[in-house]
Amino acid sequence: MALSTGRSRRQNAGNKMSAMIEEERAKIESGDIVPSDEDKDFTRKDEGEDIIDSDFEETDSEAERAAEEVSKQVEELLEKAERRKQRKQARKRIVPLFASSKSKPTVKPEPKPFSSTPRRTKQPEFAVRFSSRASAVRKARESEALELEREELAAIKRKRNSTKRRKSEPLLTQEQLLEEAKQTEVENLEKLKEFQNMEAQEKQQQRRLASRKKPLMVQPISHWESRLVPEISAPAGAISTAAHIETNYSLKQLDDEEILLNPWISNAPTMPPKLCPITGKPARYFHPRVKVPYSDARAYRILEELANGHHAFFYDIDVWNSTEIP
């Protein structure tokens, strides 16, 4: 179908042709153009009749024979194509296990009668391009159908095997059932112990990781409160007994030599010794984690226990208390 046939008619269609006709009519009416029956410019010469050679003449009988031969050749080609297609289908076909051995009779399709009418060829702009997409889709569908058939066969086989096992296994007595229950109980207890051991190891690992962090020392906190003190004013009738006394101060300047020789200027002041907060003795060591000085091994052990959180601080009596400390 051409594009012009499906297109809507234009508004100015035929305007040029109508203008030319009107112009021609005006010229004829004015006498500029004289119409004549015989136009010299547009005369056609008569040609002779076509002469057909006797060698190229064809009788009706020869045409019929040629048509019959062509129809026979077409029928043979169709039969060959059908046989080739059946062979390919027989190769691809998979016979299931439960299929019957008897094969159904195949019906040979009748060849279509050959028509002598010429086939109309498609225009190149409306021809459909062949693509391998259809064959790919067909093969994918065939593979899916084969896969579904295999899965159904496997399910049927599993079902048969399960029914055979159930039939072969004898029924257990009450004693056998009790024995099996005891075995399962022992297995469950072993699994429970393994689970408890795993939990204990996990908690121990968590404590080990927590011990590496810097502990938070919980100590008593001192609060400061500020209060207003009432100001007491002196009585109005009191007599002031204050007297102005002049005092003289004698300032003595030190020489540079005296400043250099004084030991208290050049030397640093002596620091007071640090005491152990647990024993009250002078601390000879310094705990690296708690950052607290200590004196002996007992103090070190107590500091370790405090850092690990084995003791609690009671704010009511301001002491650390625990039964683990000897």
C-alpha atoms as a printed R data frame, in Angstrom:
    type eleno elety resid chain resno       x       y       z
1   ATOM     1    CA   MET     A     1   0.000   0.000   0.000
2   ATOM     2    CA   ALA     A     2   1.484   3.348  -1.099
3   ATOM     3    CA   LEU     A     3   1.874   6.198   1.354
4   ATOM     4    CA   SER     A     4  -0.218   8.564  -0.797
5   ATOM     5    CA   THR     A     5  -3.324   6.353  -0.600
6   ATOM     6    CA   GLY     A     6  -3.477   6.422   3.195
7   ATOM     7    CA   ARG     A     7  -2.704  10.140   3.489
8   ATOM     8    CA   SER     A     8  -5.496  12.698   3.965
9   ATOM     9    CA   ARG     A     9  -6.267  15.074   1.083
10  ATOM    10    CA   ARG     A    10  -4.522  18.450   1.163
11  ATOM    11    CA   GLN     A    11  -6.473  21.680   1.277
12  ATOM    12    CA   ASN     A    12  -4.714  23.161  -1.794
13  ATOM    13    CA   ALA     A    13  -4.860  19.972  -3.882
14  ATOM    14    CA   GLY     A    14  -5.622  20.695  -7.597
15  ATOM    15    CA   ASN     A    15  -5.219  24.463  -7.338
16  ATOM    16    CA   LYS     A    16  -2.411  24.596  -9.913
17  ATOM    17    CA   MET     A    17  -4.270  22.396 -12.390
18  ATOM    18    CA   SER     A    18  -7.469  24.471 -12.093
19  ATOM    19    CA   ALA     A    19  -5.451  27.688 -12.582
20  ATOM    20    CA   MET     A    20  -3.869  26.265 -15.774
21  ATOM    21    CA   ILE     A    21  -7.271  25.184 -17.133
22  ATOM    22    CA   GLU     A    22  -8.755  28.613 -16.465
23  ATOM    23    CA   GLU     A    23  -5.786  30.288 -18.182
24  ATOM    24    CA   GLU     A    24  -6.152  27.991 -21.228
25  ATOM    25    CA   ARG     A    25  -9.879  28.701 -21.402
26  ATOM    26    CA   ALA     A    26  -9.258  32.469 -21.230
27  ATOM    27    CA   LYS     A    27  -6.744  32.256 -24.098
28  ATOM    28    CA   ILE     A    28  -9.196  30.285 -26.255
29  ATOM    29    CA   GLU     A    29 -11.987  32.778 -25.567
30  ATOM    30    CA   SER     A    30  -9.735  35.743 -26.395
31  ATOM    31    CA   GLY     A    31  -8.593  34.130 -29.670
32  ATOM    32    CA   ASP     A    32  -4.936  33.689 -28.869
33  ATOM    33    CA   ILE     A    33  -5.182  29.913 -29.353
34  ATOM    34    CA   VAL     A    34  -7.181  28.328 -32.184
35  ATOM    35    CA   PRO     A    35  -8.227  24.722 -31.393
36  ATOM    36    CA   SER     A    36  -7.648  22.190 -34.210
37  ATOM    37    CA   ASP     A    37  -8.520  18.524 -34.541
38  ATOM    38    CA   GLU     A    38  -5.143  17.598 -36.014
39  ATOM    39    CA   ASP     A    39  -2.074  18.664 -34.098
40  ATOM    40    CA   LYS     A    40   1.161  18.336 -36.029
41  ATOM    41    CA   ASP     A    41   3.290  18.194 -32.919
42  ATOM    42    CA   PHE     A    42   1.332  15.331 -31.420
43  ATOM    43    CA   THR     A    43   0.742  13.005 -34.360
44  ATOM    44    CA   ARG     A    44   1.508   9.282 -33.949
45  ATOM    45    CA   LYS     A    45   2.755   7.084 -36.708
46  ATOM    46    CA   ASP     A    46   0.985   3.788 -37.253
47  ATOM    47    CA   GLU     A    47   3.240   0.779 -36.642
48  ATOM    48    CA   GLY     A    48   2.862  -2.493 -38.393
49  ATOM    49    CA   GLU     A    49   1.540  -5.659 -36.788
50  ATOM    50    CA   ASP     A    50   3.884  -7.934 -34.806
51  ATOM    51    CA   ILE     A    51   5.132 -10.877 -36.847
52  ATOM    52    CA   ILE     A    52   5.663 -14.100 -34.841
53  ATOM    53    CA   ASP     A    53   8.151 -16.618 -36.137
54  ATOM    54    CA   SER     A    54   6.948 -20.196 -36.489
55  ATOM    55    CA   ASP     A    55   9.888 -21.467 -34.432
56  ATOM    56    CA   PHE     A    56   8.646 -19.602 -31.358
57  ATOM    57    CA   GLU     A    57   5.048 -20.705 -31.646
58  ATOM    58    CA   GLU     A    58   3.894 -22.956 -28.810
59  ATOM    59    CA   THR     A    59   0.953 -25.262 -28.930
60  ATOM    60    CA   ASP     A    60  -1.451 -25.964 -26.073
61  ATOM    61    CA   SER     A    61  -0.297 -29.573 -25.724
62  ATOM    62    CA   GLU     A    62   3.314 -28.564 -25.124
63  ATOM    63    CA   ALA     A    63   2.244 -26.028 -22.458
64  ATOM    64    CA   GLU     A    64   0.202 -28.695 -20.655
65  ATOM    65    CA   ARG     A    65   3.139 -31.131 -20.668
66  ATOM    66    CA   ALA     A    66   5.490 -28.501 -19.268
67  ATOM    67    CA   ALA     A    67   3.000 -27.654 -16.492
68  ATOM    68    CA   GLU     A    68   2.684 -31.355 -15.544
69  ATOM    69    CA   GLU     A    69   6.464 -31.790 -15.373
70  ATOM    70    CA   VAL     A    70   6.827 -28.725 -13.178
71  ATOM    71    CA   SER     A    71   4.072 -29.953 -10.822
72  ATOM    72    CA   LYS     A    72   5.775 -33.375 -10.509
73  ATOM    73    CA   GLN     A    73   9.104 -31.767  -9.655
74  ATOM    74    CA   VAL     A    74   7.458 -29.606  -7.003
75  ATOM    75    CA   GLU     A    75   5.738 -32.657  -5.445
76  ATOM    76    CA   GLU     A    76   9.053 -34.542  -5.272
77  ATOM    77    CA   LEU     A    77  10.753 -31.592  -3.590
78  ATOM    78    CA   LEU     A    78   7.947 -31.348  -1.018
79  ATOM    79    CA   GLU     A    79   8.185 -35.086  -0.220
80  ATOM    80    CA   LYS     A    80  11.958 -34.863   0.249
81  ATOM    81    CA   ALA     A    81  11.618 -31.890   2.594
82  ATOM    82    CA   GLU     A    82   8.969 -33.719   4.655
83  ATOM    83    CA   ARG     A    83  11.148 -36.841   4.991
84  ATOM    84    CA   ARG     A    84  14.142 -34.737   6.049
85  ATOM    85    CA   LYS     A    85  12.037 -32.992   8.705
86  ATOM    86    CA   GLN     A    86  10.766 -36.334  10.098
87  ATOM    87    CA   ARG     A    87  14.353 -37.656  10.349
88  ATOM    88    CA   LYS     A    88  15.459 -34.603  12.340
89  ATOM    89    CA   GLN     A    89  12.508 -34.926  14.727
90  ATOM    90    CA   ALA     A    90  13.235 -38.638  15.271
91  ATOM    91    CA   ARG     A    91  16.845 -37.840  16.243
92  ATOM    92    CA   LYS     A    92  15.841 -35.160  18.762
93  ATOM    93    CA   ARG     A    93  13.016 -37.147  20.332
94  ATOM    94    CA   ILE     A    94  13.744 -38.652  23.813
95  ATOM    95    CA   VAL     A    95  11.650 -41.696  24.722
96  ATOM    96    CA   PRO     A    96  10.737 -41.796  28.510
97  ATOM    97    CA   LEU     A    97  11.237 -44.928  30.633
98  ATOM    98    CA   PHE     A    98   7.543 -45.627  31.144
99  ATOM    99    CA   ALA     A    99   6.599 -45.090  27.467
100 ATOM   100    CA   SER     A   100   5.049 -47.991  25.650
101 ATOM   101    CA   SER     A   101   7.115 -49.851  23.101
102 ATOM   102    CA   LYS     A   102   4.342 -49.670  20.531
103 ATOM   103    CA   SER     A   103   4.726 -46.765  18.172
104 ATOM   104    CA   LYS     A   104   1.710 -44.986  16.769
105 ATOM   105    CA   PRO     A   105   1.252 -45.087  12.996
106 ATOM   106    CA   THR     A   106   2.411 -41.906  11.361
107 ATOM   107    CA   VAL     A   107   0.085 -40.209   8.920
108 ATOM   108    CA   LYS     A   108   1.786 -38.969   5.800
109 ATOM   109    CA   PRO     A   109   0.575 -35.477   4.945
110 ATOM   110    CA   GLU     A   110  -0.931 -35.079   1.508
111 ATOM   111    CA   PRO     A   111   1.051 -32.830  -0.814
112 ATOM   112    CA   LYS     A   112  -0.624 -29.574  -1.692
113 ATOM   113    CA   PRO     A   113  -1.839 -29.340  -5.297
114 ATOM   114    CA   PHE     A   114   0.338 -27.254  -7.544
115 ATOM   115    CA   SER     A   115  -1.288 -24.088  -8.735
116 ATOM   116    CA   SER     A   116  -0.256 -22.754 -12.115
117 ATOM   117    CA   THR     A   117  -1.122 -19.188 -11.120
118 ATOM   118    CA   PRO     A   118   1.990 -17.075 -10.652
119 ATOM   119    CA   ARG     A   119   2.799 -16.112  -7.078
120 ATOM   120    CA   ARG     A   120   2.821 -12.440  -6.310
121 ATOM   121    CA   THR     A   121   6.189 -11.233  -5.144
122 ATOM   122    CA   LYS     A   122   6.407  -8.880  -2.186
123 ATOM   123    CA   GLN     A   123   7.677  -5.415  -2.632
124 ATOM   124    CA   PRO     A   124  11.170  -4.889  -1.224
125 ATOM   125    CA   GLU     A   125  10.007  -2.143   1.153
126 ATOM   126    CA   PHE     A   126   7.351  -4.431   2.709
127 ATOM   127    CA   ALA     A   127   9.437  -7.640   2.815
128 ATOM   128    CA   VAL     A   128  10.136  -9.161   6.262
129 ATOM   129    CA   ARG     A   129  13.786  -9.806   7.075
130 ATOM   130    CA   PHE     A   130  14.511 -13.357   8.245
131 ATOM   131    CA   SER     A   131  16.042 -13.650  11.707
132 ATOM   132    CA   SER     A   132  17.330 -16.544  13.789
133 ATOM   133    CA   ARG     A   133  15.345 -15.329  16.802
134 ATOM   134    CA   ALA     A   134  12.417 -17.686  16.122
135 ATOM   135    CA   SER     A   135  14.676 -20.741  15.941
136 ATOM   136    CA   ALA     A   136  16.451 -19.734  19.156
137 ATOM   137    CA   VAL     A   137  13.127 -19.350  20.985
138 ATOM   138    CA   ARG     A   138  11.938 -22.715  19.682
139 ATOM   139    CA   LYS     A   139  15.117 -24.465  20.850
140 ATOM   140    CA   ALA     A   140  14.847 -22.830  24.280
141 ATOM   141    CA   ARG     A   141  11.271 -24.076  24.642
142 ATOM   142    CA   GLU     A   142  12.282 -27.593  23.627
143 ATOM   143    CA   SER     A   143  15.124 -27.622  26.192
144 ATOM   144    CA   GLU     A   144  12.743 -26.399  28.932
145 ATOM   145    CA   ALA     A   145  10.263 -29.155  28.077
146 ATOM   146    CA   LEU     A   146  13.028 -31.786  28.258
147 ATOM   147    CA   GLU     A   147  14.211 -30.417  31.613
148 ATOM   148    CA   LEU     A   148  10.687 -30.580  33.053
149 ATOM   149    CA   GLU     A   149  10.318 -34.154  31.832
150 ATOM   150    CA   ARG     A   150  13.620 -35.148  33.500
151 ATOM   151    CA   GLU     A   151  12.535 -33.540  36.785
152 ATOM   152    CA   GLU     A   152   9.216 -35.403  36.722
153 ATOM   153    CA   LEU     A   153  11.010 -38.691  36.108
154 ATOM   154    CA   ALA     A   154  13.427 -38.015  38.995
155 ATOM   155    CA   ALA     A   155  10.523 -37.176  41.351
156 ATOM   156    CA   ILE     A   156   8.717 -40.403  40.428
157 ATOM   157    CA   LYS     A   157  11.921 -42.389  40.994
158 ATOM   158    CA   ARG     A   158  12.492 -40.815  44.425
159 ATOM   159    CA   LYS     A   159   8.915 -41.534  45.414
160 ATOM   160    CA   ARG     A   160   9.272 -45.193  44.419
161 ATOM   161    CA   ASN     A   161  12.532 -45.531  46.368
162 ATOM   162    CA   SER     A   162  10.984 -43.987  49.508
163 ATOM   163    CA   THR     A   163   7.993 -46.356  49.372
164 ATOM   164    CA   LYS     A   164  10.350 -49.331  48.954
165 ATOM   165    CA   ARG     A   165  12.406 -48.269  52.002
166 ATOM   166    CA   ARG     A   166   9.304 -47.854  54.139
167 ATOM   167    CA   LYS     A   167   8.099 -51.300  53.177
168 ATOM   168    CA   SER     A   168  11.511 -52.878  53.827
169 ATOM   169    CA   GLU     A   169  12.024 -51.275  57.298
170 ATOM   170    CA   PRO     A   170  10.357 -53.348  60.069
171 ATOM   171    CA   LEU     A   171   8.279 -51.759  62.815
172 ATOM   172    CA   LEU     A   172  10.216 -51.104  66.055
173 ATOM   173    CA   THR     A   173   9.104 -52.565  69.364
174 ATOM   174    CA   GLN     A   174   8.592 -50.583  72.590
175 ATOM   175    CA   GLU     A   175  12.007 -51.579  73.960
176 ATOM   176    CA   GLN     A   176  13.750 -50.554  70.749
177 ATOM   177    CA   LEU     A   177  11.963 -47.207  70.792
178 ATOM   178    CA   LEU     A   178  13.039 -46.609  74.410
179 ATOM   179    CA   GLU     A   179  16.629 -47.509  73.546
180 ATOM   180    CA   GLU     A   180  16.583 -45.101  70.605
181 ATOM   181    CA   ALA     A   181  15.171 -42.368  72.857
182 ATOM   182    CA   LYS     A   182  18.012 -42.929  75.352
183 ATOM   183    CA   GLN     A   183  20.601 -42.620  72.607
184 ATOM   184    CA   THR     A   184  19.056 -39.389  71.349
185 ATOM   185    CA   GLU     A   185  19.008 -38.041  74.920
186 ATOM   186    CA   VAL     A   186  22.721 -38.781  75.329
187 ATOM   187    CA   GLU     A   187  23.479 -37.086  72.013
188 ATOM   188    CA   ASN     A   188  21.428 -34.048  73.009
189 ATOM   189    CA   LEU     A   189  23.277 -33.781  76.343
190 ATOM   190    CA   GLU     A   190  26.636 -33.929  74.574
191 ATOM   191    CA   LYS     A   191  25.553 -31.195  72.184
192 ATOM   192    CA   LEU     A   192  24.328 -29.103  75.128
193 ATOM   193    CA   LYS     A   193  27.723 -29.440  76.850
194 ATOM   194    CA   GLU     A   194  29.493 -28.410  73.668
195 ATOM   195    CA   PHE     A   195  27.239 -25.377  73.391
196 ATOM   196    CA   GLN     A   196  27.883 -24.401  77.022
197 ATOM   197    CA   ASN     A   197  31.642 -24.752  76.525
198 ATOM   198    CA   MET     A   198  31.449 -22.554  73.456
199 ATOM   199    CA   GLU     A   199  29.534 -19.907  75.424
200 ATOM   200    CA   ALA     A   200  32.095 -20.040  78.268
201 ATOM   201    CA   GLN     A   201  34.974 -19.614  75.819
202 ATOM   202    CA   GLU     A   202  33.218 -16.693  74.173
203 ATOM   203    CA   LYS     A   203  32.646 -14.978  77.541
204 ATOM   204    CA   GLN     A   204  36.272 -15.561  78.513
205 ATOM   205    CA   GLN     A   205  37.422 -14.014  75.256
206 ATOM   206    CA   GLN     A   206  35.166 -11.014  75.839
207 ATOM   207    CA   ARG     A   207  36.646 -10.531  79.332
208 ATOM   208    CA   ARG     A   208  40.140 -10.787  77.901
209 ATOM   209    CA   LEU     A   209  39.355  -8.108  75.346
210 ATOM   210    CA   ALA     A   210  37.746  -5.905  77.991
211 ATOM   211    CA   SER     A   211  40.790  -6.237  80.267
212 ATOM   212    CA   ARG     A   212  42.994  -4.719  77.577
213 ATOM   213    CA   LYS     A   213  41.001  -1.504  77.671
214 ATOM   214    CA   LYS     A   214  41.704   1.188  80.257
215 ATOM   215    CA   PRO     A   215  39.380   0.540  83.242
216 ATOM   216    CA   LEU     A   216  37.171   3.203  84.724
217 ATOM   217    CA   MET     A   217  38.084   3.799  88.375
218 ATOM   218    CA   VAL     A   218  34.950   4.395  90.467
219 ATOM   219    CA   GLN     A   219  35.932   6.609  93.429
220 ATOM   220    CA   PRO     A   220  34.045   8.847  95.879
221 ATOM   221    CA   ILE     A   221  33.229  12.315  94.525
222 ATOM   222    CA   SER     A   222  33.523  15.448  96.659
223 ATOM   223    CA   HIS     A   223  30.827  18.116  96.220
224 ATOM   224    CA   TRP     A   224  31.447  21.807  97.053
225 ATOM   225    CA   GLU     A   225  28.639  24.041  98.305
226 ATOM   226    CA   SER     A   226  28.773  27.831  98.684
227 ATOM   227    CA   ARG     A   227  26.591  29.624 101.234
228 ATOM   228    CA   LEU     A   228  26.021  33.291 102.052
229 ATOM   229    CA   VAL     A   229  27.449  34.509 105.389
230 ATOM   230    CA   PRO     A   230  25.478  37.333 107.024
231 ATOM   231    CA   GLU     A   231  27.499  40.532 107.407
232 ATOM   232    CA   ILE     A   232  27.436  42.006 110.957
233 ATOM   233    CA   SER     A   233  27.690  45.792 110.989
234 ATOM   234    CA   ALA     A   234  29.252  47.764 113.877
235 ATOM   235    CA   PRO     A   235  26.964  49.729 116.196
236 ATOM   236    CA   ALA     A   236  26.408  53.388 115.321
237 ATOM   237    CA   GLY     A   237  27.553  54.780 118.678
238 ATOM   238    CA   ALA     A   238  30.889  52.953 118.779
239 ATOM   239    CA   ILE     A   239  34.000  55.071 119.110
240 ATOM   240    CA   SER     A   240  36.836  54.259 116.715
241 ATOM   241    CA   THR     A   241  40.111  53.581 118.487
242 ATOM   242    CA   ALA     A   242  42.206  53.135 115.339
243 ATOM   243    CA   ALA     A   243  45.361  55.221 115.127
244 ATOM   244    CA   HIS     A   244  47.550  56.076 112.152
245 ATOM   245    CA   ILE     A   245  50.988  54.607 112.714
246 ATOM   246    CA   GLU     A   246  53.809  55.159 110.301
247 ATOM   247    CA   THR     A   247  56.154  52.190 109.735
248 ATOM   248    CA   ASN     A   248  59.516  52.171 108.030
249 ATOM   249    CA   TYR     A   249  60.774  49.132 106.093
250 ATOM   250    CA   SER     A   250  64.456  48.612 105.344
251 ATOM   251    CA   LEU     A   251  64.959  46.878 101.969
252 ATOM   252    CA   LYS     A   252  68.137  44.957 101.416
253 ATOM   253    CA   GLN     A   253  69.212  44.223  97.891
254 ATOM   254    CA   LEU     A   254  70.931  40.921  97.116
255 ATOM   255    CA   ASP     A   255  74.021  40.797  94.988
256 ATOM   256    CA   ASP     A   256  74.297  38.624  91.895
257 ATOM   257    CA   GLU     A   257  76.895  36.427  93.577
258 ATOM   258    CA   GLU     A   258  74.576  35.681  96.465
259 ATOM   259    CA   ILE     A   259  71.793  34.729  94.044
260 ATOM   260    CA   LEU     A   260  74.061  32.325  92.151
261 ATOM   261    CA   LEU     A   261  75.379  30.677  95.287
262 ATOM   262    CA   ASN     A   262  72.000  30.066  96.939
263 ATOM   263    CA   PRO     A   263  71.122  26.326  96.557
264 ATOM   264    CA   TRP     A   264  67.379  26.855  96.929
265 ATOM   265    CA   ILE     A   265  67.312  28.929  93.750
266 ATOM   266    CA   SER     A   266  69.163  26.528  91.413
267 ATOM   267    CA   ASN     A   267  67.912  23.143  92.738
268 ATOM   268    CA   ALA     A   268  64.380  21.797  92.188
269 ATOM   269    CA   PRO     A   269  62.250  21.261  95.267
270 ATOM   270    CA   THR     A   270  62.112  17.735  96.638
271 ATOM   271    CA   MET     A   271  58.845  15.941  95.867
272 ATOM   272    CA   PRO     A   272  57.067  14.161  98.704
273 ATOM   273    CA   PRO     A   273  57.217  10.357  98.412
274 ATOM   274    CA   LYS     A   274  54.191   8.662  96.832
275 ATOM   275    CA   LEU     A   275  52.234   6.339  99.090
276 ATOM   276    CA   CYS     A   276  50.417   3.124  98.199
277 ATOM   277    CA   PRO     A   277  46.616   3.709  98.471
278 ATOM   278    CA   ILE     A   278  46.074   0.135  99.689
279 ATOM   279    CA   THR     A   279  48.833  -0.473 102.238
280 ATOM   280    CA   GLY     A   280  49.776   3.141 103.049
281 ATOM   281    CA   LYS     A   281  53.480   2.377 102.582
282 ATOM   282    CA   PRO     A   282  55.814   4.234 100.240
283 ATOM   283    CA   ALA     A   283  55.112   3.118  96.685
284 ATOM   284    CA   ARG     A   284  58.075   1.597  94.901
285 ATOM   285    CA   TYR     A   285  56.196   0.525  91.770
286 ATOM   286    CA   PHE     A   286  53.705   2.007  89.324
287 ATOM   287    CA   HIS     A   287  50.790   0.046  87.836
288 ATOM   288    CA   PRO     A   288  50.819   0.473  84.011
289 ATOM   289    CA   ARG     A   289  47.090  -0.080  83.452
290 ATOM   290    CA   VAL     A   290  45.494   1.674  86.408
291 ATOM   291    CA   LYS     A   291  48.195   4.391  86.596
292 ATOM   292    CA   VAL     A   292  48.316   4.035  90.410
293 ATOM   293    CA   PRO     A   293  51.467   3.506  92.528
294 ATOM   294    CA   TYR     A   294  51.676   0.405  94.742
295 ATOM   295    CA   SER     A   295  54.114  -1.115  97.238
296 ATOM   296    CA   ASP     A   296  53.974  -4.934  97.117
297 ATOM   297    CA   ALA     A   297  52.499  -7.961  95.316
298 ATOM   298    CA   ARG     A   298  49.293  -7.970  97.394
299 ATOM   299    CA   ALA     A   299  48.550  -4.394  96.388
300 ATOM   300    CA   TYR     A   300  49.241  -5.281  92.740
301 ATOM   301    CA   ARG     A   301  46.788  -8.219  92.929
302 ATOM   302    CA   ILE     A   302  44.099  -6.033  94.502
303 ATOM   303    CA   LEU     A   303  44.572  -3.393  91.809
304 ATOM   304    CA   GLU     A   304  44.223  -6.075  89.114
305 ATOM   305    CA   GLU     A   305  40.974  -7.311  90.684
306 ATOM   306    CA   LEU     A   306  39.661  -3.765  90.890
307 ATOM   307    CA   ALA     A   307  40.525  -3.183  87.235
308 ATOM   308    CA   ASN     A   308  38.747  -6.397  86.178
309 ATOM   309    CA   GLY     A   309  35.592  -5.379  88.088
310 ATOM   310    CA   HIS     A   310  35.638  -8.070  90.792
311 ATOM   311    CA   HIS     A   311  34.952  -5.544  93.603
312 ATOM   312    CA   ALA     A   312  32.167  -3.059  94.208
313 ATOM   313    CA   PHE     A   313  32.314   0.340  95.888
314 ATOM   314    CA   PHE     A   314  29.695   1.077  98.557
315 ATOM   315    CA   TYR     A   315  28.929   4.791  98.695
316 ATOM   316    CA   ASP     A   316  27.160   4.518 102.054
317 ATOM   317    CA   ILE     A   317  30.276   3.484 103.939
318 ATOM   318    CA   ASP     A   318  32.861   4.716 101.370
319 ATOM   319    CA   VAL     A   319  34.694   1.388 101.072
320 ATOM   320    CA   TRP     A   320  35.432  -1.292  98.483
321 ATOM   321    CA   ASN     A   321  34.001  -4.637  99.569
322 ATOM   322    CA   SER     A   322  34.529  -8.174  98.291
323 ATOM   323    CA   THR     A   323  34.844 -11.637  99.798
324 ATOM   324    CA   GLU     A   324  37.675 -12.573  97.439
325 ATOM   325    CA   ILE     A   325  40.212 -10.300  99.177
326 ATOM   326    CA   PRO     A   326  41.894 -12.240 102.046
